Every structure is written in structure tokens, then in C-alpha cells.
Amino acid sequence: MTARIYQRPKNAMQSGNALTDKWVLEFVPAEAKRPDPLMGWAGSGDTQQQLQLKFDRCEEAQAYATRYGIDARVQASPPRRLKIQAYADNFR
């Protein structure tokens, strides 16, 4: 089992920082999705893709992964860059 641990980035459409402080452990898909012959919906037999575990700290997610023998790698979150400008700068 392979997983990745990352911190959810801020959505471009939100102004607040809700849910950006949580760390997520997400399993890497073991098999590719294929279309269902009857309906055409995409699906696979890998049920671990549906699982997302949320933790308060990165260390907690790493401890969980080592406790259950999950090979997990941590993805660093991109640095937050603030573009500070005045509202009047939009009209120059």
C-alpha cells in the first residue's frame, strides 16, 4: 500500500483558510479506472482510493502510516505568496 500525505491547499474561490490546516493521508490508486460496460461510468475494483484520512498534524499522519505498515511519502505544500495591493491599483 502506498499513500501520500499532504496539506490541502487553499481553494482559489475561497477567501478564508478553512480546512487548510488539516493534513490528509490519501492512498495512491493501485489500478487504473475503466469504463463500466453497461453504463459507461468510470470505476475500478480498488476501494482504497475512496478513503481519505484527516489529521491535525503531519506527525500524526506519519505515525499512523508507520503503525499500519503503509509506505507513505509527504508532499510539501507550496509556499503561500501574498499579492498585497490597494483596491485603487485596479484602476490605474
Buried (B, 14 or more C-beta within 10 A) or exposed (E): EEBBBBBBEBEEEEEEEEEBEEBBBBBBEEEEEEEEEEEEEEEEEBEBBEEEBEBEEBEBBBEBBEEEEBEBEBEEBEEEEEEEEEEEEEEE
